[in-house]
């Protein structure tokens, strides 16, 4: 069964566009690391299904703008994991290692992340950092005190979880 992709709130495309983008991203990641630059290169051909999502008039936009567009598309694709469940992020940025043992960051399908414990640990560590950032931004508001206390518990739980996994 094909994966169902939908657009995330704030996306500059609808669910039909999300399906076209998500399917194309799957094909790209089968050939090479899924990066914003790889997406732009695949979109360059006028026959590409995602060509029309990008601005190709260089008087208006250059390579950097198209890469920014690609990041937007990659960050706003959601996947529906099972019937009647809320859409979740379809691609995560995680560290990969090439054949020369050089590390690089690439957008990676959720299913791949879930099946690789090191990638999963990286996503969890990123989530913890995001929660810590939220806590720092909103800790001073007494109306959010209860939420901050709960966030502290979650941060502690994530720290303990990643420390336990390191020992295994």
KOLMARLUM-789945 format. One record per residue: x, y, z of N, C-alpha, C in turn; residue in three letters. Coordinates in Angstrom, 3 decimals, always signed. Layout:
BEGIN
NUNU      n.px      n.py      n.pz     ca.px     ca.py     ca.pz      c.px      c.py      c.pz  residuo
NUNU         X         Y         Z         X         Y         Z         X         Y         Z      ALA
...
This chain:
BEGIN
NUNU      n.px      n.py      n.pz     ca.px     ca.py     ca.pz      c.px      c.py      c.pz  residuo
NUNU    +0.842    -1.183    +0.000    +0.000    +0.000    +0.000    +0.886    +1.245    +0.000      UNK
NUNU    +0.554    +2.211    -0.826    +1.326    +3.438    -0.931    +1.155    +4.286    +0.324      UNK
NUNU    +2.182    +5.024    +0.664    +2.141    +5.912    +1.811    +1.264    +7.111    +1.492      UNK
NUNU    +0.438    +7.506    +2.437    -0.420    +8.670    +2.270    +0.245    +9.868    +2.925      UNK
NUNU    +0.543   +10.885    +2.122    +1.150   +12.111    +2.620    +0.118   +13.224    +2.639      UNK
NUNU    +0.200   +14.099    +3.641    -0.675   +15.264    +3.737    +0.175   +16.475    +4.101      UNK
NUNU    -0.340   +17.658    +3.836    +0.410   +18.875    +4.149    +0.253   +19.229    +5.618      UNK
NUNU    +1.266   +19.845    +6.159    +1.250   +20.288    +7.549    +0.690   +21.708    +7.612      UNK
NUNU    +0.212   +22.115    +8.785    -0.249   +23.500    +8.922    +0.860   +24.473    +8.512      UNK
NUNU    +0.492   +25.489    +7.747    +1.452   +26.486    +7.298    +2.134   +26.148    +5.989      UNK
NUNU    +1.863   +24.976    +5.453    +2.489   +24.570    +4.193    +1.973   +25.440    +3.050      UNK
NUNU    +2.803   +25.621    +2.047    +2.435   +26.412    +0.874    +1.926   +25.505    -0.245      UNK
NUNU    +1.373   +24.366    +0.126    +0.820   +23.408    -0.833    -0.284   +22.617    -0.130      UNK
NUNU    -1.155   +21.999    -0.906    -2.271   +21.255    -0.333    -1.914   +19.770    -0.203      UNK
NUNU    -2.879   +18.963    +0.197    -2.626   +17.529    +0.402    -2.234   +16.830    -0.901      UNK
NUNU    -2.808   +17.243    -2.021    -2.430   +16.651    -3.310    -0.953   +16.942    -3.607      UNK
NUNU    -0.547   +18.172    -3.341    +0.862   +18.527    -3.511    +1.754   +17.749    -2.565      UNK
NUNU    +1.285   +17.540    -1.329    +2.050   +16.766    -0.350    +2.272   +15.345    -0.847      UNK
NUNU    +1.249   +14.768    -1.472    +1.380   +13.406    -1.981    +2.415   +13.352    -3.104      UNK
NUNU    +2.381   +14.315    -4.006    +3.350   +14.368    -5.108    +4.759   +14.551    -4.552      UNK
NUNU    +4.913   +15.498    -3.628    +6.225   +15.756    -3.034    +6.734   +14.535    -2.259      UNK
NUNU    +5.890   +13.986    -1.385    +6.317   +12.852    -0.558    +6.736   +11.655    -1.386      UNK
NUNU    +5.969   +11.335    -2.418    +6.298   +10.207    -3.290    +7.615   +10.443    -4.016      UNK
NUNU    +7.819   +11.668    -4.480    +9.073   +12.001    -5.166   +10.249   +11.933    -4.192      UNK
NUNU   +10.062   +12.420    -2.972   +11.132   +12.356    -1.972   +11.531   +10.908    -1.693      UNK
NUNU   +10.537   +10.018    -1.633   +10.843    +8.590    -1.436   +11.759    +8.087    -2.553      UNK
NUNU   +11.433    +8.446    -3.795   +12.226    +7.989    -4.938   +13.642    +8.550    -4.889      UNK
NUNU   +13.767    +9.814    -4.523   +15.098   +10.433    -4.433   +15.939    +9.705    -3.385      UNK
NUNU   +15.362    +9.459    -2.199   +16.144    +8.850    -1.110   +16.529    +7.413    -1.415      UNK
NUNU   +15.886    +6.788    -2.393   +16.309    +5.456    -2.818   +17.589    +5.523    -3.649      UNK
NUNU   +17.863    +6.684    -4.266   +19.024    +6.853    -5.132   +20.198    +7.538    -4.439      UNK
NUNU   +19.900    +8.421    -3.496   +20.940    +9.216    -2.839   +20.392    +9.784    -1.541      UNK
NUNU   +21.264   +10.369    -0.701   +20.770   +10.993    +0.528   +19.744   +12.077    +0.192      UNK
NUNU   +18.682   +12.117    +0.933   +17.623   +13.091    +0.706   +17.982   +14.399    +1.393      UNK
NUNU   +18.504   +15.324    +0.611   +18.854   +16.653    +1.101   +18.080   +17.679    +0.289      UNK
NUNU   +18.035   +18.912    +0.780   +17.360   +19.972    +0.032   +18.006   +20.153    -1.337      UNK
NUNU   +19.326   +20.063    -1.403   +20.032   +20.214    -2.684   +19.648   +19.096    -3.649      UNK
NUNU   +19.542   +17.870    -3.156   +19.140   +16.746    -4.013   +17.725   +16.961    -4.547      UNK
NUNU   +16.838   +17.497    -3.704   +15.470   +17.765    -4.141   +15.474   +18.793    -5.275      UNK
NUNU   +16.236   +19.869    -5.112   +16.306   +20.900    -6.155   +16.857   +20.316    -7.450      UNK
NUNU   +17.903   +19.503    -7.351   +18.489   +18.914    -8.564   +17.486   +18.015    -9.288      UNK
NUNU   +16.723   +17.243    -8.548   +15.712   +16.376    -9.165   +14.548   +17.182    -9.730      UNK
NUNU   +14.263   +18.335    -9.132   +13.157   +19.177    -9.596   +13.533   +19.992   -10.829      UNK
NUNU   +14.819   +20.116   -11.092   +15.304   +20.971   -12.180   +14.704   +20.583   -13.540      UNK
NUNU   +14.576   +19.304   -13.824   +14.024   +18.839   -15.094   +12.559   +19.245   -15.211      UNK
NUNU   +12.181   +19.774   -16.349   +10.793   +20.188   -16.559    +9.834   +18.998   -16.538      UNK
NUNU   +10.355   +17.804   -16.680    +9.514   +16.602   -16.633    +9.347   +16.068   -15.205      UNK
NUNU   +10.071   +16.641   -14.272    +9.961   +16.199   -12.881    +8.574   +16.539   -12.336      UNK
NUNU    +7.972   +15.618   -11.585    +6.651   +15.902   -11.016    +6.651   +17.063   -10.017      UNK
NUNU    +7.827   +17.435    -9.502    +7.883   +18.530    -8.526    +8.466   +19.811    -9.126      UNK
NUNU    +8.729   +19.822   -10.419    +9.314   +21.005   -11.076    +8.483   +22.267   -10.797      UNK
NUNU    +7.175   +22.164   -10.915    +6.298   +23.314   -10.756    +6.193   +23.865    -9.347      UNK
NUNU    +6.713   +23.156    -8.362    +6.680   +23.649    -6.988    +7.746   +24.714    -6.740      UNK
NUNU    +8.693   +24.850    -7.653    +9.820   +25.747    -7.457    +9.768   +26.942    -8.393      UNK
NUNU   +10.392   +28.033    -7.956   +10.551   +29.226    -8.774   +11.836   +29.074    -9.567      UNK
NUNU   +11.750   +29.087   -10.911   +12.918   +28.845   -11.755   +13.427   +30.103   -12.444      UNK
NUNU   +12.762   +31.214   -12.254   +13.226   +32.465   -12.843   +14.357   +33.005   -11.975      UNK
NUNU   +15.594   +32.942   -12.501   +16.744   +33.349   -11.695   +16.777   +34.840   -11.397      UNK
NUNU   +15.968   +35.626   -12.118   +15.855   +37.040   -11.770   +15.113   +37.191   -10.439      UNK
NUNU   +14.292   +36.216   -10.132   +13.511   +36.247    -8.893   +14.184   +35.414    -7.805      UNK
NUNU   +14.678   +34.266    -8.199   +15.218   +33.351    -7.187   +16.418   +32.597    -7.724      UNK
NUNU   +17.361   +32.389    -6.877   +18.539   +31.608    -7.226   +18.560   +30.296    -6.469      UNK
NUNU   +19.662   +29.638    -6.542   +19.812   +28.333    -5.908   +19.480   +28.370    -4.417      UNK
NUNU   +19.926   +29.401    -3.707   +19.674   +29.437    -2.260   +18.188   +29.494    -1.945      UNK
NUNU   +17.440   +30.245    -2.738   +16.005   +30.322    -2.495   +15.342   +28.980    -2.770      UNK
NUNU   +15.743   +28.300    -3.829   +15.149   +26.997    -4.134   +15.496   +25.977    -3.051      UNK
NUNU   +16.697   +26.061    -2.495   +17.062   +25.160    -1.397   +16.193   +25.459    -0.172      UNK
NUNU   +15.930   +26.729    +0.073   +15.032   +27.093    +1.165   +13.632   +26.541    +0.906      UNK
NUNU   +13.178   +26.640    -0.349   +11.880   +26.062    -0.698   +11.880   +24.560    -0.429      UNK
NUNU   +12.944   +23.872    -0.826   +13.018   +22.420    -0.622   +12.947   +22.083    +0.859      UNK
NUNU   +13.644   +22.842    +1.704   +13.590   +22.595    +3.151   +12.166   +22.777    +3.661      UNK
NUNU   +11.493   +23.808    +3.139   +10.103   +24.030    +3.542    +9.253   +22.808    +3.208      UNK
NUNU    +9.383   +22.303    +1.995    +8.599   +21.133    +1.590    +8.948   +19.918    +2.445      UNK
NUNU   +10.241   +19.696    +2.672   +10.658   +18.547    +3.473   +10.133   +18.640    +4.910      UNK
NUNU   +10.085   +19.843    +5.459    +9.650   +20.025    +6.841    +8.141   +20.057    +7.008      UNK
NUNU    +7.392   +20.181    +5.918    +5.945   +20.299    +6.037    +5.190   +19.099    +5.478      UNK
NUNU    +5.862   +18.017    +5.212    +5.206   +16.787    +4.785    +4.891   +15.973    +6.032      UNK
NUNU    +3.686   +15.478    +6.112    +3.283   +14.605    +7.210    +2.802   +13.293    +6.612      UNK
NUNU    +2.881   +12.241    +7.392    +2.410   +10.931    +6.966    +1.344   +10.487    +7.958      UNK
NUNU    +0.338    +9.810    +7.459    -0.693    +9.266    +8.336    -0.331    +7.802    +8.559      UNK
NUNU    +0.124    +7.453    +9.781    +0.665    +6.111   +10.031    -0.363    +4.992    +9.999      UNK
NUNU    -1.601    +5.278   +10.327    -2.644    +4.255   +10.321    -3.983    +4.982   +10.219      UNK
NUNU    -5.008    +4.269    +9.816    -6.319    +4.925    +9.721    -6.713    +5.594   +11.032      UNK
NUNU    -7.281    +6.761   +10.898    -7.814    +7.531   +12.024    -6.755    +7.980   +13.026      UNK
NUNU    -5.531    +8.116   +12.597    -4.488    +8.664   +13.468    -4.100   +10.039   +12.946      UNK
NUNU    -3.546   +10.872   +13.830    -3.123   +12.204   +13.422    -1.886   +12.114   +12.533      UNK
NUNU    -1.784   +13.014   +11.552    -0.579   +13.044   +10.713    +0.666   +13.324   +11.559      UNK
NUNU    +1.771   +12.704   +11.196    +3.044   +12.920   +11.882    +4.116   +13.255   +10.857      UNK
NUNU    +5.214   +13.787   +11.319    +6.298   +14.188   +10.438    +6.806   +12.989    +9.642      UNK
NUNU    +6.978   +13.158    +8.334    +7.371   +12.052    +7.449    +8.883   +11.909    +7.315      UNK
NUNU    +9.630   +13.010    +7.431   +11.082   +12.990    +7.238   +11.756   +13.709    +8.406      UNK
NUNU   +12.851   +13.147    +8.904   +13.622   +13.744    +9.994   +15.061   +13.954    +9.534      UNK
NUNU   +15.685   +15.028    +9.998   +17.087   +15.266    +9.695   +17.920   +14.484   +10.707      UNK
NUNU   +18.732   +13.550   +10.199   +19.611   +12.763   +11.064   +20.981   +12.634   +10.415      UNK
NUNU   +21.939   +12.210   +11.214   +23.311   +12.058   +10.753   +23.487   +10.735   +10.029      UNK
NUNU   +24.156   +10.801    +8.892   +24.525    +9.616    +8.123   +26.052    +9.622    +7.997      UNK
NUNU   +26.622    +8.498    +7.585   +28.062    +8.390    +7.354   +28.255    +7.845    +5.945      UNK
NUNU   +29.059    +8.559    +5.132   +29.276    +8.089    +3.759   +30.368    +7.026    +3.716      UNK
NUNU   +30.674    +6.545    +2.516   +31.649    +5.458    +2.372   +33.062    +5.868    +2.797      UNK
NUNU   +33.319    +7.190    +2.890   +34.617    +7.687    +3.378   +34.584    +7.988    +4.875      UNK
NUNU   +33.533    +7.541    +5.537   +33.322    +7.742    +6.970   +33.152    +9.211    +7.342      UNK
NUNU   +32.697   +10.012    +6.375   +32.424   +11.421    +6.623   +30.942   +11.563    +6.989      UNK
NUNU   +30.672   +12.287    +8.079   +29.299   +12.483    +8.521   +28.634   +13.613    +7.746      UNK
NUNU   +27.339   +13.465    +7.496   +26.537   +14.509    +6.861   +25.101   +14.375    +7.348      UNK
NUNU   +24.355   +15.460    +7.245   +22.958   +15.479    +7.647   +22.086   +15.290    +6.411      UNK
NUNU   +21.020   +14.488    +6.538   +20.089   +14.292    +5.433   +18.692   +14.035    +5.991      UNK
NUNU   +17.684   +14.462    +5.232   +16.309   +14.135    +5.565   +16.121   +12.639    +5.336      UNK
NUNU   +15.513   +11.972    +6.308   +15.395   +10.517    +6.288   +13.947   +10.128    +6.593      UNK
NUNU   +13.382    +9.180    +5.826   +11.995    +8.770    +6.085   +11.823    +8.224    +7.507      UNK
NUNU   +10.660    +8.499    +8.071   +10.360    +8.071    +9.439   +10.593    +6.574    +9.629      UNK
NUNU   +10.165    +5.753    +8.674   +10.318    +4.302    +8.810   +11.788    +3.912    +8.942      UNK
NUNU   +12.667    +4.606    +8.219   +14.100    +4.329    +8.312   +14.627    +4.727    +9.675      UNK
NUNU   +14.206    +5.900   +10.164   +14.649    +6.374   +11.481   +14.234    +5.380   +12.561      UNK
NUNU   +12.996    +4.939   +12.504   +12.478    +4.015   +13.528   +13.240    +2.695   +13.521      UNK
NUNU   +13.679    +2.261   +12.354   +14.349    +0.961   +12.266   +15.851    +1.027   +12.554      UNK
NUNU   +16.383    +2.211   +12.810   +17.810    +2.361   +13.133   +17.948    +3.014   +14.510      UNK
NUNU   +18.326    +2.240   +15.542   +18.386    +2.765   +16.911   +19.224    +4.033   +17.061      UNK
NUNU   +20.347    +4.136   +16.347   +21.174    +5.341   +16.482   +20.445    +6.571   +15.950      UNK
NUNU   +19.709    +6.414   +14.866   +18.933    +7.531   +14.321   +17.821    +7.908   +15.284      UNK
NUNU   +17.167    +6.898   +15.873   +16.098    +7.146   +16.827   +16.628    +7.919   +18.037      UNK
NUNU   +17.810    +7.532   +18.532   +18.419    +8.238   +19.663   +18.665    +9.702   +19.306      UNK
NUNU   +19.107    +9.946   +18.071   +19.371   +11.314   +17.639   +18.078   +12.141   +17.594      UNK
NUNU   +17.000   +11.551   +17.097   +15.720   +12.249   +17.051   +15.233   +12.554   +18.471      UNK
NUNU   +15.382   +11.590   +19.374   +14.965   +11.801   +20.767   +15.810   +12.895   +21.417      UNK
NUNU   +17.108   +12.888   +21.147   +17.983   +13.937   +21.695   +17.576   +15.306   +21.162      UNK
NUNU   +17.221   +15.377   +19.886   +16.763   +16.642   +19.309   +15.455   +17.096   +19.949      UNK
NUNU   +14.557   +16.146   +20.196   +13.288   +16.478   +20.848   +13.540   +17.033   +22.250      UNK
NUNU   +14.466   +16.416   +22.965   +14.808   +16.893   +24.317   +15.342   +18.318   +24.252      UNK
NUNU   +16.223   +18.606   +23.277   +16.767   +19.965   +23.131   +15.666   +20.980   +22.826      UNK
NUNU   +14.700   +20.571   +21.999   +13.586   +21.464   +21.686   +12.758   +21.747   +22.940      UNK
NUNU   +12.520   +20.719   +23.756   +11.785   +20.918   +25.003   +12.560   +21.823   +25.960      UNK
NUNU   +13.865   +21.622   +26.040   +14.690   +22.482   +26.897   +14.628   +23.932   +26.418      UNK
NUNU   +14.627   +24.137   +25.121   +14.509   +25.488   +24.564   +13.164   +26.104   +24.898      UNK
NUNU   +12.083   +25.318   +24.782   +10.752   +25.799   +25.139   +10.725   +26.207   +26.602      UNK
NUNU   +11.306   +25.344   +27.429   +11.329   +25.613   +28.868   +12.043   +26.931   +29.164      UNK
NUNU   +13.188   +27.148   +28.531   +13.939   +28.391   +28.748   +13.140   +29.617   +28.301      UNK
NUNU   +12.410   +29.500   +27.182   +11.645   +30.637   +26.668   +10.454   +30.994   +27.552      UNK
NUNU    +9.814   +29.994   +28.176    +8.552   +30.235   +28.868    +8.587   +30.022   +30.374      UNK
NUNU    +9.731   +29.701   +30.929    +9.857   +29.434   +32.362    +9.434   +30.622   +33.215      UNK
NUNU    +9.620   +31.827   +32.747    +9.345   +33.012   +33.559    +7.857   +33.359   +33.679      UNK
NUNU    +6.994   +32.683   +32.932    +5.561   +32.989   +32.973    +4.847   +32.100   +33.986      UNK
NUNU    +4.314   +32.746   +35.038    +3.678   +31.946   +36.098    +2.450   +31.199   +35.598      UNK
NUNU    +1.770   +31.714   +34.566    +0.612   +31.006   +34.019    +1.011   +29.686   +33.360      UNK
NUNU    +2.279   +29.532   +33.033    +2.768   +28.305   +32.406    +3.540   +27.416   +33.378      UNK
NUNU    +3.493   +27.749   +34.655    +4.266   +26.989   +35.654    +3.957   +25.489   +35.614      UNK
NUNU    +2.690   +25.132   +35.547    +2.312   +23.713   +35.526    +2.893   +23.022   +34.294      UNK
NUNU    +2.823   +23.682   +33.158    +3.380   +23.109   +31.928    +4.891   +22.956   +32.040      UNK
NUNU    +5.563   +23.944   +32.632    +7.016   +23.879   +32.795    +7.392   +22.703   +33.698      UNK
NUNU    +6.645   +22.487   +34.766    +6.916   +21.363   +35.671    +6.780   +20.042   +34.909      UNK
NUNU    +5.745   +19.919   +34.090    +5.546   +18.687   +33.311    +6.654   +18.520   +32.266      UNK
NUNU    +7.054   +19.614   +31.642    +8.151   +19.562   +30.661    +9.432   +19.099   +31.352      UNK
NUNU    +9.679   +19.596   +32.558   +10.860   +19.154   +33.319   +10.850   +17.639   +33.520      UNK
NUNU    +9.690   +17.084   +33.833    +9.575   +15.634   +34.035    +9.873   +14.885   +32.733      UNK
NUNU    +9.366   +15.406   +31.627    +9.598   +14.761   +30.334   +11.077   +14.837   +29.965      UNK
NUNU   +11.694   +15.992   +30.180   +13.123   +16.151   +29.881   +13.941   +15.155   +30.689      UNK
NUNU   +13.635   +15.039   +31.973   +14.345   +14.086   +32.836   +14.149   +12.662   +32.335      UNK
NUNU   +12.927   +12.321   +31.967   +12.630   +10.981   +31.452   +13.418   +10.697   +30.169      UNK
NUNU   +13.493   +11.684   +29.268   +14.240   +11.497   +28.021   +15.735   +11.359   +28.290      UNK
NUNU   +16.254   +12.123   +29.252   +17.675   +12.010   +29.613   +17.968   +10.612   +30.151      UNK
NUNU   +17.111   +10.130   +31.043   +17.307    +8.800   +31.629   +17.195    +7.721   +30.561      UNK
NUNU   +16.264    +7.892   +29.652   +16.057    +6.913   +28.573   +17.278    +6.827   +27.666      UNK
NUNU   +17.826    +7.971   +27.279   +18.990    +7.931   +26.375   +20.240    +7.451   +27.107      UNK
NUNU   +20.345    +7.729   +28.406   +21.486    +7.222   +29.173   +21.411    +5.708   +29.328      UNK
NUNU   +20.199    +5.177   +29.547   +20.018    +3.727   +29.660   +20.381    +3.048   +28.345      UNK
NUNU   +19.971    +3.635   +27.228   +20.255    +3.058   +25.909   +21.736    +3.077   +25.575      UNK
NUNU   +22.469    +4.065   +26.110   +23.910    +4.129   +25.879   +24.632    +2.959   +26.512      UNK
NUNU   +24.110    +2.510   +27.659   +24.749    +1.413   +28.378   +24.509    +0.057   +27.744      UNK
NUNU   +23.555    -0.033   +26.820   +23.227    -1.337   +26.221   +24.084    -1.644   +25.032      UNK
